[in-house]
Amino acid sequence: MGKTANLTTLKFSLELLRRIPSTRRITVSELKQQLDAVGEVRAKRTIREQLEALAELCEIERDDARPVGYRRICRDRSLDVAQMCG
């Protein structure tokens, strides 16, 4: 993967993290609508795959409801992506 692709993936990951709330769950469909609205058009499958990867690395909780929902588990506000990237 080239440098440009890595930066694109990083930007997309940060955009996703910024949009995952800590106070409620959010679905892939809701995230897709938000991303589409700001020109970050991605397939639901791409969003879902990236969320699964981020959930393994970050404090993101995935529920087993249908549709699946995600939410951030914020313990340390100093590393809050929404504040860093907002």
Backbone as XML, in Angstrom:
<?xml version="1.0"?>
<chain id="A" units="angstrom">
  <residue number="1" name="MET">
    <atom name="N" x="0.850" y="-1.176" z="0.000"/>
    <atom name="CA" x="0.000" y="0.000" z="0.000"/>
    <atom name="C" x="0.893" y="1.235" z="0.000"/>
  </residue>
  <residue number="2" name="GLY">
    <atom name="N" x="0.597" y="2.182" z="-0.846"/>
    <atom name="CA" x="1.403" y="3.383" z="-0.956"/>
    <atom name="C" x="1.076" y="4.409" z="0.116"/>
  </residue>
  <residue number="3" name="LYS">
    <atom name="N" x="1.907" y="5.433" z="0.165"/>
    <atom name="CA" x="1.758" y="6.484" z="1.169"/>
    <atom name="C" x="0.404" y="7.183" z="1.050"/>
  </residue>
  <residue number="4" name="THR">
    <atom name="N" x="-0.034" y="7.443" z="-0.177"/>
    <atom name="CA" x="-1.321" y="8.107" z="-0.385"/>
    <atom name="C" x="-2.475" y="7.248" z="0.118"/>
  </residue>
  <residue number="5" name="ALA">
    <atom name="N" x="-2.409" y="5.954" z="-0.165"/>
    <atom name="CA" x="-3.463" y="5.043" z="0.303"/>
    <atom name="C" x="-3.483" y="4.974" z="1.823"/>
  </residue>
  <residue number="6" name="ASN">
    <atom name="N" x="-2.303" y="4.952" z="2.447"/>
    <atom name="CA" x="-2.228" y="4.931" z="3.902"/>
    <atom name="C" x="-2.847" y="6.189" z="4.511"/>
  </residue>
  <residue number="7" name="LEU">
    <atom name="N" x="-2.561" y="7.335" z="3.919"/>
    <atom name="CA" x="-3.118" y="8.596" z="4.426"/>
    <atom name="C" x="-4.634" y="8.648" z="4.234"/>
  </residue>
  <residue number="8" name="THR">
    <atom name="N" x="-5.093" y="8.115" z="3.113"/>
    <atom name="CA" x="-6.533" y="8.067" z="2.854"/>
    <atom name="C" x="-7.230" y="7.183" z="3.877"/>
  </residue>
  <residue number="9" name="THR">
    <atom name="N" x="-6.649" y="6.028" z="4.169"/>
    <atom name="CA" x="-7.213" y="5.118" z="5.163"/>
    <atom name="C" x="-7.194" y="5.751" z="6.548"/>
  </residue>
  <residue number="10" name="LEU">
    <atom name="N" x="-6.102" y="6.422" z="6.889"/>
    <atom name="CA" x="-6.010" y="7.092" z="8.188"/>
    <atom name="C" x="-7.064" y="8.185" z="8.312"/>
  </residue>
  <residue number="11" name="LYS">
    <atom name="N" x="-7.217" y="8.991" z="7.279"/>
    <atom name="CA" x="-8.222" y="10.056" z="7.287"/>
    <atom name="C" x="-9.622" y="9.470" z="7.457"/>
  </residue>
  <residue number="12" name="PHE">
    <atom name="N" x="-9.906" y="8.397" z="6.736"/>
    <atom name="CA" x="-11.208" y="7.745" z="6.824"/>
    <atom name="C" x="-11.434" y="7.181" z="8.228"/>
  </residue>
  <residue number="13" name="SER">
    <atom name="N" x="-10.405" y="6.559" z="8.800"/>
    <atom name="CA" x="-10.515" y="6.000" z="10.151"/>
    <atom name="C" x="-10.793" y="7.096" z="11.179"/>
  </residue>
  <residue number="14" name="LEU">
    <atom name="N" x="-10.082" y="8.195" z="11.074"/>
    <atom name="CA" x="-10.307" y="9.309" z="12.007"/>
    <atom name="C" x="-11.703" y="9.901" z="11.840"/>
  </residue>
  <residue number="15" name="GLU">
    <atom name="N" x="-12.149" y="9.991" z="10.605"/>
    <atom name="CA" x="-13.499" y="10.504" z="10.350"/>
    <atom name="C" x="-14.544" y="9.591" z="10.979"/>
  </residue>
  <residue number="16" name="LEU">
    <atom name="N" x="-14.350" y="8.289" z="10.856"/>
    <atom name="CA" x="-15.263" y="7.334" z="11.485"/>
    <atom name="C" x="-15.237" y="7.481" z="13.012"/>
  </residue>
  <residue number="17" name="LEU">
    <atom name="N" x="-14.045" y="7.491" z="13.579"/>
    <atom name="CA" x="-13.912" y="7.613" z="15.031"/>
    <atom name="C" x="-14.583" y="8.879" z="15.547"/>
  </residue>
  <residue number="18" name="ARG">
    <atom name="N" x="-14.436" y="9.945" z="14.802"/>
    <atom name="CA" x="-15.032" y="11.229" z="15.194"/>
    <atom name="C" x="-16.559" y="11.160" z="15.242"/>
  </residue>
  <residue number="19" name="ARG">
    <atom name="N" x="-17.122" y="10.302" z="14.431"/>
    <atom name="CA" x="-18.579" y="10.228" z="14.312"/>
    <atom name="C" x="-19.228" y="9.163" z="15.192"/>
  </residue>
  <residue number="20" name="ILE">
    <atom name="N" x="-18.426" y="8.370" z="15.882"/>
    <atom name="CA" x="-18.987" y="7.343" z="16.761"/>
    <atom name="C" x="-19.232" y="7.969" z="18.122"/>
  </residue>
  <residue number="21" name="PRO">
    <atom name="N" x="-20.495" y="8.060" z="18.535"/>
    <atom name="CA" x="-20.797" y="8.712" z="19.811"/>
    <atom name="C" x="-20.471" y="7.818" z="21.008"/>
  </residue>
  <residue number="22" name="SER">
    <atom name="N" x="-20.354" y="8.441" z="22.159"/>
    <atom name="CA" x="-20.138" y="7.673" z="23.385"/>
    <atom name="C" x="-21.429" y="7.561" z="24.196"/>
  </residue>
  <residue number="23" name="THR">
    <atom name="N" x="-22.417" y="8.362" z="23.859"/>
    <atom name="CA" x="-23.657" y="8.393" z="24.641"/>
    <atom name="C" x="-24.769" y="7.524" z="24.078"/>
  </residue>
  <residue number="24" name="ARG">
    <atom name="N" x="-24.605" y="7.062" z="22.860"/>
    <atom name="CA" x="-25.616" y="6.205" z="22.236"/>
    <atom name="C" x="-24.923" y="5.354" z="21.182"/>
  </residue>
  <residue number="25" name="ARG">
    <atom name="N" x="-25.640" y="4.366" z="20.676"/>
    <atom name="CA" x="-25.099" y="3.524" z="19.610"/>
    <atom name="C" x="-25.400" y="4.151" z="18.258"/>
  </residue>
  <residue number="26" name="ILE">
    <atom name="N" x="-24.581" y="3.810" z="17.281"/>
    <atom name="CA" x="-24.787" y="4.285" z="15.917"/>
    <atom name="C" x="-24.599" y="3.100" z="14.977"/>
  </residue>
  <residue number="27" name="THR">
    <atom name="N" x="-25.397" y="3.038" z="13.939"/>
    <atom name="CA" x="-25.338" y="1.925" z="12.997"/>
    <atom name="C" x="-24.493" y="2.291" z="11.776"/>
  </residue>
  <residue number="28" name="VAL">
    <atom name="N" x="-24.146" y="1.278" z="11.011"/>
    <atom name="CA" x="-23.402" y="1.481" z="9.774"/>
    <atom name="C" x="-24.203" y="2.365" z="8.824"/>
  </residue>
  <residue number="29" name="SER">
    <atom name="N" x="-25.508" y="2.157" z="8.743"/>
    <atom name="CA" x="-26.352" y="2.970" z="7.855"/>
    <atom name="C" x="-26.317" y="4.443" z="8.244"/>
  </residue>
  <residue number="30" name="GLU">
    <atom name="N" x="-26.380" y="4.713" z="9.547"/>
    <atom name="CA" x="-26.322" y="6.104" z="10.016"/>
    <atom name="C" x="-24.965" y="6.729" z="9.697"/>
  </residue>
  <residue number="31" name="LEU">
    <atom name="N" x="-23.909" y="5.961" z="9.916"/>
    <atom name="CA" x="-22.571" y="6.465" z="9.600"/>
    <atom name="C" x="-22.425" y="6.718" z="8.112"/>
  </residue>
  <residue number="32" name="LYS">
    <atom name="N" x="-22.959" y="5.817" z="7.291"/>
    <atom name="CA" x="-22.890" y="6.001" z="5.840"/>
    <atom name="C" x="-23.583" y="7.289" z="5.417"/>
  </residue>
  <residue number="33" name="GLN">
    <atom name="N" x="-24.754" y="7.559" z="5.972"/>
    <atom name="CA" x="-25.469" y="8.804" z="5.657"/>
    <atom name="C" x="-24.634" y="10.025" z="6.020"/>
  </residue>
  <residue number="34" name="GLN">
    <atom name="N" x="-24.037" y="10.002" z="7.192"/>
    <atom name="CA" x="-23.210" y="11.129" z="7.638"/>
    <atom name="C" x="-21.982" y="11.305" z="6.748"/>
  </residue>
  <residue number="35" name="LEU">
    <atom name="N" x="-21.326" y="10.199" z="6.425"/>
    <atom name="CA" x="-20.136" y="10.270" z="5.579"/>
    <atom name="C" x="-20.475" y="10.730" z="4.170"/>
  </residue>
  <residue number="36" name="ASP">
    <atom name="N" x="-21.557" y="10.206" z="3.616"/>
    <atom name="CA" x="-21.996" y="10.632" z="2.280"/>
    <atom name="C" x="-22.239" y="12.139" z="2.245"/>
  </residue>
  <residue number="37" name="ALA">
    <atom name="N" x="-22.824" y="12.668" z="3.319"/>
    <atom name="CA" x="-23.163" y="14.088" z="3.388"/>
    <atom name="C" x="-21.932" y="14.991" z="3.363"/>
  </residue>
  <residue number="38" name="VAL">
    <atom name="N" x="-20.786" y="14.474" z="3.797"/>
    <atom name="CA" x="-19.561" y="15.285" z="3.793"/>
    <atom name="C" x="-18.592" y="14.865" z="2.678"/>
  </residue>
  <residue number="39" name="GLY">
    <atom name="N" x="-19.082" y="14.056" z="1.739"/>
    <atom name="CA" x="-18.279" y="13.683" z="0.582"/>
    <atom name="C" x="-17.331" y="12.510" z="0.792"/>
  </residue>
  <residue number="40" name="GLU">
    <atom name="N" x="-17.432" y="11.814" z="1.910"/>
    <atom name="CA" x="-16.609" y="10.625" z="2.181"/>
    <atom name="C" x="-17.428" y="9.383" z="1.816"/>
  </residue>
  <residue number="41" name="VAL">
    <atom name="N" x="-17.746" y="9.232" z="0.548"/>
    <atom name="CA" x="-18.625" y="8.169" z="0.085"/>
    <atom name="C" x="-17.885" y="6.827" z="0.124"/>
  </residue>
  <residue number="42" name="ARG">
    <atom name="N" x="-18.463" y="5.894" z="0.876"/>
    <atom name="CA" x="-17.912" y="4.544" z="1.003"/>
    <atom name="C" x="-19.066" y="3.549" z="1.022"/>
  </residue>
  <residue number="43" name="ALA">
    <atom name="N" x="-18.810" y="2.329" z="0.624"/>
    <atom name="CA" x="-19.812" y="1.270" z="0.687"/>
    <atom name="C" x="-20.027" y="0.867" z="2.146"/>
  </residue>
  <residue number="44" name="LYS">
    <atom name="N" x="-21.219" y="0.384" z="2.452"/>
    <atom name="CA" x="-21.501" y="-0.076" z="3.813"/>
    <atom name="C" x="-20.513" y="-1.151" z="4.241"/>
  </residue>
  <residue number="45" name="ARG">
    <atom name="N" x="-20.170" y="-2.021" z="3.326"/>
    <atom name="CA" x="-19.235" y="-3.103" z="3.648"/>
    <atom name="C" x="-17.875" y="-2.540" z="4.071"/>
  </residue>
  <residue number="46" name="THR">
    <atom name="N" x="-17.405" y="-1.517" z="3.372"/>
    <atom name="CA" x="-16.130" y="-0.878" z="3.713"/>
    <atom name="C" x="-16.200" y="-0.252" z="5.100"/>
  </residue>
  <residue number="47" name="ILE">
    <atom name="N" x="-17.307" y="0.423" z="5.379"/>
    <atom name="CA" x="-17.492" y="1.054" z="6.691"/>
    <atom name="C" x="-17.508" y="-0.017" z="7.774"/>
  </residue>
  <residue number="48" name="ARG">
    <atom name="N" x="-18.261" y="-1.075" z="7.544"/>
    <atom name="CA" x="-18.369" y="-2.168" z="8.520"/>
    <atom name="C" x="-16.999" y="-2.797" z="8.791"/>
  </residue>
  <residue number="49" name="GLU">
    <atom name="N" x="-16.243" y="-3.061" z="7.733"/>
    <atom name="CA" x="-14.916" y="-3.662" z="7.892"/>
    <atom name="C" x="-13.981" y="-2.748" z="8.669"/>
  </residue>
  <residue number="50" name="GLN">
    <atom name="N" x="-14.032" y="-1.461" z="8.375"/>
    <atom name="CA" x="-13.169" y="-0.515" z="9.086"/>
    <atom name="C" x="-13.581" y="-0.402" z="10.552"/>
  </residue>
  <residue number="51" name="LEU">
    <atom name="N" x="-14.880" y="-0.422" z="10.819"/>
    <atom name="CA" x="-15.361" y="-0.380" z="12.204"/>
    <atom name="C" x="-14.893" y="-1.605" z="12.985"/>
  </residue>
  <residue number="52" name="GLU">
    <atom name="N" x="-14.934" y="-2.763" z="12.358"/>
    <atom name="CA" x="-14.478" y="-3.986" z="13.028"/>
    <atom name="C" x="-12.986" y="-3.899" z="13.353"/>
  </residue>
  <residue number="53" name="ALA">
    <atom name="N" x="-12.203" y="-3.379" z="12.421"/>
    <atom name="CA" x="-10.767" y="-3.217" z="12.661"/>
    <atom name="C" x="-10.520" y="-2.204" z="13.778"/>
  </residue>
  <residue number="54" name="LEU">
    <atom name="N" x="-11.252" y="-1.098" z="13.757"/>
    <atom name="CA" x="-11.087" y="-0.082" z="14.793"/>
    <atom name="C" x="-11.532" y="-0.594" z="16.160"/>
  </residue>
  <residue number="55" name="ALA">
    <atom name="N" x="-12.571" y="-1.413" z="16.176"/>
    <atom name="CA" x="-13.068" y="-1.956" z="17.447"/>
    <atom name="C" x="-12.014" y="-2.832" z="18.120"/>
  </residue>
  <residue number="56" name="GLU">
    <atom name="N" x="-11.160" y="-3.456" z="17.333"/>
    <atom name="CA" x="-10.089" y="-4.271" z="17.895"/>
    <atom name="C" x="-8.975" y="-3.411" z="18.477"/>
  </residue>
  <residue number="57" name="LEU">
    <atom name="N" x="-8.780" y="-2.215" z="17.927"/>
    <atom name="CA" x="-7.676" y="-1.351" z="18.334"/>
    <atom name="C" x="-8.074" y="-0.287" z="19.351"/>
  </residue>
  <residue number="58" name="CYS">
    <atom name="N" x="-9.282" y="0.198" z="19.249"/>
    <atom name="CA" x="-9.734" y="1.319" z="20.062"/>
    <atom name="C" x="-10.822" y="0.861" z="21.033"/>
  </residue>
  <residue number="59" name="GLU">
    <atom name="N" x="-11.207" y="1.756" z="21.877"/>
    <atom name="CA" x="-12.265" y="1.456" z="22.832"/>
    <atom name="C" x="-13.626" y="1.719" z="22.187"/>
  </residue>
  <residue number="60" name="ILE">
    <atom name="N" x="-13.995" y="0.798" z="21.309"/>
    <atom name="CA" x="-15.289" y="0.868" z="20.624"/>
    <atom name="C" x="-16.049" y="-0.391" z="20.968"/>
  </residue>
  <residue number="61" name="GLU">
    <atom name="N" x="-17.254" y="-0.194" z="21.431"/>
    <atom name="CA" x="-18.113" y="-1.308" z="21.821"/>
    <atom name="C" x="-19.044" y="-1.641" z="20.658"/>
  </residue>
  <residue number="62" name="ARG">
    <atom name="N" x="-19.160" y="-2.911" z="20.367"/>
    <atom name="CA" x="-20.048" y="-3.409" z="19.305"/>
    <atom name="C" x="-21.131" y="-4.227" z="19.983"/>
  </residue>
  <residue number="63" name="ASP">
    <atom name="N" x="-22.395" y="-3.900" z="19.691"/>
    <atom name="CA" x="-23.465" y="-4.698" z="20.290"/>
    <atom name="C" x="-23.910" y="-5.789" z="19.326"/>
  </residue>
  <residue number="64" name="ASP">
    <atom name="N" x="-24.777" y="-6.646" z="19.795"/>
    <atom name="CA" x="-25.243" y="-7.764" z="18.974"/>
    <atom name="C" x="-26.666" y="-7.563" z="18.470"/>
  </residue>
  <residue number="65" name="ALA">
    <atom name="N" x="-27.152" y="-6.347" z="18.549"/>
    <atom name="CA" x="-28.495" y="-6.038" z="18.071"/>
    <atom name="C" x="-28.512" y="-6.089" z="16.544"/>
  </residue>
  <residue number="66" name="ARG">
    <atom name="N" x="-29.686" y="-6.044" z="15.979"/>
    <atom name="CA" x="-29.848" y="-5.960" z="14.528"/>
    <atom name="C" x="-30.615" y="-4.694" z="14.218"/>
  </residue>
  <residue number="67" name="PRO">
    <atom name="N" x="-30.067" y="-3.745" z="13.501"/>
    <atom name="CA" x="-28.709" y="-3.749" z="12.986"/>
    <atom name="C" x="-27.689" y="-3.525" z="14.105"/>
  </residue>
  <residue number="68" name="VAL">
    <atom name="N" x="-26.463" y="-3.965" z="13.843"/>
    <atom name="CA" x="-25.375" y="-3.837" z="14.811"/>
    <atom name="C" x="-25.109" y="-2.369" z="15.082"/>
  </residue>
  <residue number="69" name="GLY">
    <atom name="N" x="-24.872" y="-2.038" z="16.329"/>
    <atom name="CA" x="-24.566" y="-0.667" z="16.710"/>
    <atom name="C" x="-23.190" y="-0.578" z="17.340"/>
  </residue>
  <residue number="70" name="TYR">
    <atom name="N" x="-22.597" y="0.601" z="17.240"/>
    <atom name="CA" x="-21.272" y="0.862" z="17.785"/>
    <atom name="C" x="-21.337" y="2.107" z="18.653"/>
  </residue>
  <residue number="71" name="ARG">
    <atom name="N" x="-20.486" y="2.148" z="19.689"/>
    <atom name="CA" x="-20.327" y="3.363" z="20.485"/>
    <atom name="C" x="-18.931" y="3.386" z="21.076"/>
  </residue>
  <residue number="72" name="ARG">
    <atom name="N" x="-18.420" y="4.609" z="21.280"/>
    <atom name="CA" x="-17.100" y="4.764" z="21.884"/>
    <atom name="C" x="-17.200" y="4.624" z="23.392"/>
  </residue>
  <residue number="73" name="ILE">
    <atom name="N" x="-16.197" y="4.036" z="23.978"/>
    <atom name="CA" x="-16.101" y="3.943" z="25.425"/>
    <atom name="C" x="-14.980" y="4.896" z="25.824"/>
  </residue>
  <residue number="74" name="CYS">
    <atom name="N" x="-15.343" y="6.071" z="26.293"/>
    <atom name="CA" x="-14.347" y="7.100" z="26.606"/>
    <atom name="C" x="-13.967" y="7.035" z="28.075"/>
  </residue>
  <residue number="75" name="ARG">
    <atom name="N" x="-12.713" y="6.739" z="28.293"/>
    <atom name="CA" x="-12.204" y="6.733" z="29.665"/>
    <atom name="C" x="-11.288" y="7.919" z="29.900"/>
  </residue>
  <residue number="76" name="ASP">
    <atom name="N" x="-10.543" y="8.326" z="28.882"/>
    <atom name="CA" x="-9.570" y="9.403" z="29.018"/>
    <atom name="C" x="-9.886" y="10.473" z="27.981"/>
  </residue>
  <residue number="77" name="ARG">
    <atom name="N" x="-10.395" y="11.603" z="28.403"/>
    <atom name="CA" x="-10.806" y="12.669" z="27.487"/>
    <atom name="C" x="-9.628" y="13.302" z="26.764"/>
  </residue>
  <residue number="78" name="SER">
    <atom name="N" x="-8.397" y="13.148" z="27.254"/>
    <atom name="CA" x="-7.245" y="13.764" z="26.607"/>
    <atom name="C" x="-6.967" y="13.128" z="25.240"/>
  </residue>
  <residue number="79" name="LEU">
    <atom name="N" x="-7.449" y="11.919" z="25.019"/>
    <atom name="CA" x="-7.243" y="11.241" z="23.746"/>
    <atom name="C" x="-8.535" y="11.159" z="22.942"/>
  </residue>
  <residue number="80" name="ASP">
    <atom name="N" x="-9.452" y="12.041" z="23.210"/>
    <atom name="CA" x="-10.742" y="12.034" z="22.533"/>
    <atom name="C" x="-10.578" y="12.498" z="21.088"/>
  </residue>
  <residue number="81" name="VAL">
    <atom name="N" x="-10.798" y="11.611" z="20.139"/>
    <atom name="CA" x="-10.604" y="11.914" z="18.724"/>
    <atom name="C" x="-11.528" y="13.041" z="18.281"/>
  </residue>
  <residue number="82" name="ALA">
    <atom name="N" x="-12.729" y="13.079" z="18.797"/>
    <atom name="CA" x="-13.663" y="14.140" z="18.402"/>
    <atom name="C" x="-13.092" y="15.505" z="18.726"/>
  </residue>
  <residue number="83" name="GLN">
    <atom name="N" x="-12.386" y="15.642" z="19.836"/>
    <atom name="CA" x="-11.791" y="16.919" z="20.186"/>
    <atom name="C" x="-10.537" y="17.195" z="19.374"/>
  </residue>
  <residue number="84" name="MET">
    <atom name="N" x="-9.725" y="16.154" z="19.137"/>
    <atom name="CA" x="-8.483" y="16.336" z="18.398"/>
    <atom name="C" x="-8.747" y="16.701" z="16.941"/>
  </residue>
  <residue number="85" name="CYS">
    <atom name="N" x="-9.772" y="16.109" z="16.344"/>
    <atom name="CA" x="-10.014" y="16.290" z="14.911"/>
    <atom name="C" x="-11.163" y="17.241" z="14.632"/>
  </residue>
  <residue number="86" name="GLY">
    <atom name="N" x="-11.838" y="17.696" z="15.632"/>
    <atom name="CA" x="-13.029" y="18.523" z="15.438"/>
    <atom name="C" x="-12.690" y="19.886" z="15.044"/>
  </residue>
</chain>
